[in-house]
Amino acid sequence: MKKWVVDADKEGFSIRFHAIGDGAIRLAIDAYEEAQKANGKRDSRHSVEHIEGFSR
């Protein structure tokens, strides 16, 4: 999934994840960080929608 995010970011797409659970949220954030490392910083406006974590 990280490779897909890196590739889509490289093409200029804004990416949105719907994330339920700590693992899904972490995966989304890690993928965005990976894209930034690979493609450089830009005004990408990626987001995580309907975020719902389980940690307390």
FILONU-264563 format. One line per field, with one value per residue: residue number from 1; residue in three letters; x, y, z of N, C-alpha, C, CB in turn. Coordinates in steps of 0.2 Angstrom, whole numbers, plus 5000, padded with zeros to 4 digits. Atoms other than C-alpha are relative to their C-alpha. Glycine has a CB too. Layout:
residues N
i = (NUM,...)
aa = (ALA,...)
n.px = (X,...)
n.py = (Y,...)
n.pz = (Z,...)
ca.px = (X,...)
ca.py = (Y,...)
ca.pz = (Z,...)
c.px = (X,...)
c.py = (Y,...)
c.pz = (Z,...)
cb.px = (X,...)
cb.py = (Y,...)
cb.pz = (Z,...)
This chain:
residues 56
i = (1,2,3,4,5,6,7,8,9,10,11,12,13,14,15,16,17,18,19,20,21,22,23,24,25,26,27,28,29,30,31,32,33,34,35,36,37,38,39,40,41,42,43,44,45,46,47,48,49,50,51,52,53,54,55,56)
aa = (MET,LYS,LYS,TRP,VAL,VAL,ASP,ALA,ASP,LYS,GLU,GLY,PHE,SER,ILE,ARG,PHE,HIS,ALA,ILE,GLY,ASP,GLY,ALA,ILE,ARG,LEU,ALA,ILE,ASP,ALA,TYR,GLU,GLU,ALA,GLN,LYS,ALA,ASN,GLY,LYS,ARG,ASP,SER,ARG,HIS,SER,VAL,GLU,HIS,ILE,GLU,GLY,PHE,SER,ARG)
n.px = (5004,4996,4997,5005,5001,4994,5002,5005,4998,4995,5004,5004,5007,5001,5002,5004,5001,5005,4996,5003,4996,4993,4996,5002,4997,4993,4998,5001,4995,4994,5000,4999,4993,4996,5001,4996,4993,4999,5001,4999,5006,5004,5007,5003,5006,5003,5004,5003,5007,5004,4995,5002,4995,5002,4996,5003)
n.py = (4994,4994,4999,4996,4993,4996,4999,4995,4994,4998,4997,4994,5001,5000,5007,5000,5007,5001,5004,5002,5003,4997,5003,4997,4994,5000,5001,4994,4995,5002,5000,4993,4998,5003,4996,4993,5002,5002,4995,4993,4997,4995,4999,5006,5000,5007,5000,5006,4998,5005,5003,5003,5004,5004,4999,4996)
n.pz = (5000,5000,5007,5004,4997,5002,5007,5001,4998,5005,5005,4998,4997,4993,4997,4994,4997,4995,4995,4993,4996,5000,5005,5006,5000,5001,5007,5004,4999,5003,5007,5002,4999,5005,5006,5000,5001,5007,5006,4998,4997,5004,4997,5003,4997,4999,4994,4997,4999,4996,4996,4994,4997,4995,4994,4995)
ca.px = (5000,5014,5021,5004,5003,5021,5016,5000,5008,5022,5008,5000,4985,4978,4976,4962,4961,4946,4954,4946,4958,4976,4984,4975,4979,4997,4998,4990,5002,5017,5012,5011,5028,5035,5028,5036,5053,5052,5045,5049,5038,5024,5006,4999,4984,4982,4970,4963,4944,4932,4947,4943,4956,4955,4969,4965)
ca.py = (5000,5012,5010,5015,5030,5035,5033,5042,5056,5057,5060,5074,5065,5069,5053,5050,5035,5030,5023,5013,5007,5011,5000,5008,5025,5021,5014,5029,5041,5030,5029,5048,5050,5038,5048,5064,5055,5048,5063,5078,5090,5099,5105,5087,5089,5070,5066,5053,5053,5045,5042,5031,5024,5012,5017,5025)
ca.pz = (5000,5004,4986,4979,4990,4985,4966,4967,4977,4964,4951,4961,4968,4985,4995,5007,5019,5029,5045,5059,5072,5077,5065,5050,5056,5058,5041,5033,5042,5038,5020,5019,5027,5015,5000,5007,5009,4991,4982,4993,5003,4994,4997,4995,5006,5010,5024,5035,5035,5048,5059,5074,5085,5099,5111,5127)
c.px = (5004,5003,4994,4999,5006,4999,4995,5002,5005,4996,4996,4994,5000,4997,4996,4999,4994,5003,4996,5005,5007,5004,4999,5002,5007,5002,4999,5006,5007,5001,5001,5007,5005,5000,5004,5007,5002,4999,5001,4994,4997,4993,4996,4993,4997,4996,4998,4993,4997,5005,4997,5005,4997,5004,4997,5006)
c.py = (5006,5002,5003,5007,5004,5001,5005,5007,5003,5003,5006,4999,5002,4994,5001,4993,5001,4995,4998,4995,5003,4998,5004,5007,5001,4999,5006,5006,4998,5000,5008,5003,4997,5003,5006,4998,4999,5006,5007,5003,5004,5001,4994,5000,4993,5001,4993,5001,4995,4997,4998,4995,4997,5001,5005,5003)
c.pz = (5000,4993,4996,5002,4997,4992,4999,5002,4995,4994,5001,5003,5007,5002,5006,5003,5005,5005,5006,5003,5000,4995,4993,5000,4999,4993,4995,5001,4998,4993,4997,5001,4995,4993,5001,5000,4993,4996,5003,5003,4994,5003,4998,5003,5001,5007,5002,5002,5005,5005,5007,5003,5006,5007,5005,5004)
cb.px = (4995,5006,5002,4993,5000,5006,4999,4994,5004,5004,4996,5000,4998,4996,5006,4993,5006,4993,5007,4993,5001,5003,4999,4992,4997,5003,4995,4993,5001,5001,4994,4995,5002,4998,4993,4998,5002,4996,4992,5003,5002,4999,4998,5004,4995,5006,4994,5004,4996,4996,5006,4993,5006,5000,5007,4996)
cb.py = (5000,4999,4993,4996,5000,4996,4993,4998,5000,4994,4994,5004,4993,5007,4996,5003,4998,4997,5003,4996,4992,4998,4993,5000,5003,4995,4994,5003,5001,4993,4998,5005,4997,4992,5001,5003,4994,4995,5000,5004,5005,4997,5007,4994,5004,4995,5004,4997,5000,4995,5005,4996,5005,4992,5004,4996)
cb.pz = (5006,5004,4996,5001,5008,5001,4997,5005,5007,4997,4997,4994,4999,5002,5000,4999,5004,4997,5001,4999,4997,5007,4999,4999,5007,5005,4997,5002,5008,5002,4997,5004,5007,4999,4999,5007,5004,4998,4999,4995,5005,4992,4998,5002,4996,5001,4999,5006,4993,4996,5002,4999,5003,4998,4997,5005)
